[in-house]
Amino acid sequence: MPALPSVTVAIATYNRAQLLRQTLEGLVKQDYPAERLEILVINNNSPDRTEETVASFASAAHPPRHVLERQQGANFARNRAIQEARGDIIIFADDDILVEAGWVREMVRPFEEHPELRIGAVGGEVIPVFPDGCPAWVAGFHGPQALRAGCGPLRPGQVPMSASLAFLRRTFTELGFFDTALGRKGGVVFGGDENLVIKRLFKGGYEVWFAPACPVLHQMPAERTTFRYVRKHAFDSARSRVVGRVRDDQDEGRSSTGYLLSRLAGNILKVPAFALLSALAFIAGQGGAARKFLIRSWRSCGYLYQIPRSLAGKI
């Protein structure tokens, strides 16, 4: 039997030592040969006990390796992981997921079983869970990816989450690393971390697969279900969509001006419209709906903040 592929599980982390501990508790118990699996924790300037947390697993079956990355930003940390990784396959995982023992095997299975195909990446299912409970109005913003029912290729435009996402390491050398203008940076909740690299894979003739058989549970603690956090996430996510679109256009040699101006005009109208709908919902005693409309109004504010900056060539 041919040897299983060598794998690096890479976790970019910032200031989440307790959640990271729970993630590592599952990773160090993976049903995968020790000599073929590396666990790499990229500490992105965490002020908490992240390094000590990693060191506490030194005697585990798959002891993790700690690396400090000083440049702030999740994608700086992921790019450092690519440089440090020893595996032929890199599986990126968030620092707040819970995994079963067979997760790594399921993530590499498409690469292993279909060597005749140009599979560049495999995304796993990510299911949000709320250990501290979740208000009904917040729950509507979250759900499984459900990109397809069974294991198989995705369509261009479908982008799996980086919380559980495997790549052939050599594709980064061939097509480029993660865009450091995107992704979380400290307390800034920028998204779109994986968009550009996935689009480059499709453009380069690679397939991107989805493997839902061994999902990870993405923990959403109480602080991420507050109105303040959801509002900030909406604002930063809108900004990241603008930046991501501009980056895509630059990658394709297109101008972004038409897109930016059209989004600017649309969101100028959306801000007061959603604010009015929120006020009407509040008057009608529908507090959850009122909050949702306010979040949508605030998301439009994110577009209005970022679009002039992007037109001026700023992030």
ChimeraX attribute file (.defattr): number of C-alpha atoms within 10 A of each C-alpha:
attribute: neighborCount
match mode: 1-to-1
recipient: residues
	/A:1	3
	/A:2	5
	/A:3	8
	/A:4	14
	/A:5	17
	/A:6	18
	/A:7	27
	/A:8	25
	/A:9	24
	/A:10	28
	/A:11	27
	/A:12	26
	/A:13	27
	/A:14	24
	/A:15	18
	/A:16	15
	/A:17	21
	/A:18	14
	/A:19	17
	/A:20	23
	/A:21	18
	/A:22	15
	/A:23	23
	/A:24	25
	/A:25	15
	/A:26	16
	/A:27	26
	/A:28	22
	/A:29	16
	/A:30	19
	/A:31	15
	/A:32	19
	/A:33	15
	/A:34	13
	/A:35	9
	/A:36	16
	/A:37	24
	/A:38	23
	/A:39	23
	/A:40	23
	/A:41	27
	/A:42	28
	/A:43	23
	/A:44	25
	/A:45	18
	/A:46	19
	/A:47	12
	/A:48	13
	/A:49	12
	/A:50	23
	/A:51	18
	/A:52	11
	/A:53	16
	/A:54	21
	/A:55	13
	/A:56	12
	/A:57	17
	/A:58	13
	/A:59	10
	/A:60	13
	/A:61	15
	/A:62	21
	/A:63	21
	/A:64	24
	/A:65	16
	/A:66	18
	/A:67	18
	/A:68	16
	/A:69	22
	/A:70	13
	/A:71	14
	/A:72	17
	/A:73	24
	/A:74	29
	/A:75	23
	/A:76	24
	/A:77	28
	/A:78	26
	/A:79	20
	/A:80	19
	/A:81	23
	/A:82	21
	/A:83	13
	/A:84	14
	/A:85	19
	/A:86	19
	/A:87	19
	/A:88	15
	/A:89	25
	/A:90	26
	/A:91	27
	/A:92	23
	/A:93	24
	/A:94	21
	/A:95	25
	/A:96	24
	/A:97	25
	/A:98	24
	/A:99	23
	/A:100	16
	/A:101	15
	/A:102	17
	/A:103	21
	/A:104	22
	/A:105	17
	/A:106	19
	/A:107	27
	/A:108	23
	/A:109	15
	/A:110	20
	/A:111	22
	/A:112	15
	/A:113	9
	/A:114	10
	/A:115	9
	/A:116	8
	/A:117	11
	/A:118	15
	/A:119	20
	/A:120	23
	/A:121	29
	/A:122	28
	/A:123	28
	/A:124	29
	/A:125	23
	/A:126	25
	/A:127	17
	/A:128	16
	/A:129	20
	/A:130	16
	/A:131	10
	/A:132	11
	/A:133	12
	/A:134	16
	/A:135	13
	/A:136	10
	/A:137	15
	/A:138	16
	/A:139	14
	/A:140	9
	/A:141	9
	/A:142	11
	/A:143	11
	/A:144	13
	/A:145	17
	/A:146	14
	/A:147	21
	/A:148	14
	/A:149	10
	/A:150	12
	/A:151	18
	/A:152	15
	/A:153	19
	/A:154	18
	/A:155	11
	/A:156	13
	/A:157	10
	/A:158	15
	/A:159	21
	/A:160	24
	/A:161	20
	/A:162	18
	/A:163	22
	/A:164	26
	/A:165	25
	/A:166	27
	/A:167	25
	/A:168	20
	/A:169	21
	/A:170	14
	/A:171	18
	/A:172	18
	/A:173	11
	/A:174	11
	/A:175	13
	/A:176	14
	/A:177	19
	/A:178	22
	/A:179	20
	/A:180	18
	/A:181	19
	/A:182	26
	/A:183	22
	/A:184	21
	/A:185	19
	/A:186	16
	/A:187	10
	/A:188	14
	/A:189	18
	/A:190	25
	/A:191	23
	/A:192	23
	/A:193	22
	/A:194	21
	/A:195	23
	/A:196	20
	/A:197	20
	/A:198	23
	/A:199	17
	/A:200	18
	/A:201	23
	/A:202	18
	/A:203	12
	/A:204	14
	/A:205	11
	/A:206	17
	/A:207	20
	/A:208	25
	/A:209	28
	/A:210	26
	/A:211	24
	/A:212	22
	/A:213	15
	/A:214	18
	/A:215	22
	/A:216	24
	/A:217	21
	/A:218	22
	/A:219	21
	/A:220	18
	/A:221	16
	/A:222	14
	/A:223	11
	/A:224	15
	/A:225	19
	/A:226	13
	/A:227	17
	/A:228	11
	/A:229	14
	/A:230	20
	/A:231	20
	/A:232	19
	/A:233	21
	/A:234	23
	/A:235	26
	/A:236	23
	/A:237	21
	/A:238	25
	/A:239	28
	/A:240	25
	/A:241	19
	/A:242	24
	/A:243	24
	/A:244	21
	/A:245	17
	/A:246	23
	/A:247	19
	/A:248	18
	/A:249	15
	/A:250	12
	/A:251	11
	/A:252	9
	/A:253	9
	/A:254	11
	/A:255	12
	/A:256	17
	/A:257	14
	/A:258	9
	/A:259	14
	/A:260	21
	/A:261	13
	/A:262	10
	/A:263	16
	/A:264	20
	/A:265	11
	/A:266	14
	/A:267	18
	/A:268	15
	/A:269	12
	/A:270	18
	/A:271	19
	/A:272	14
	/A:273	15
	/A:274	20
	/A:275	19
	/A:276	16
	/A:277	17
	/A:278	24
	/A:279	18
	/A:280	15
	/A:281	18
	/A:282	15
	/A:283	11
	/A:284	11
	/A:285	11
	/A:286	13
	/A:287	14
	/A:288	16
	/A:289	18
	/A:290	22
	/A:291	21
	/A:292	22
	/A:293	21
	/A:294	23
	/A:295	23
	/A:296	20
	/A:297	26
	/A:298	24
	/A:299	25
	/A:300	25
	/A:301	22
	/A:302	24
	/A:303	27
	/A:304	23
	/A:305	16
	/A:306	23
	/A:307	25
	/A:308	15
	/A:309	15
	/A:310	17
	/A:311	14
	/A:312	9
	/A:313	9
	/A:314	10
	/A:315	16
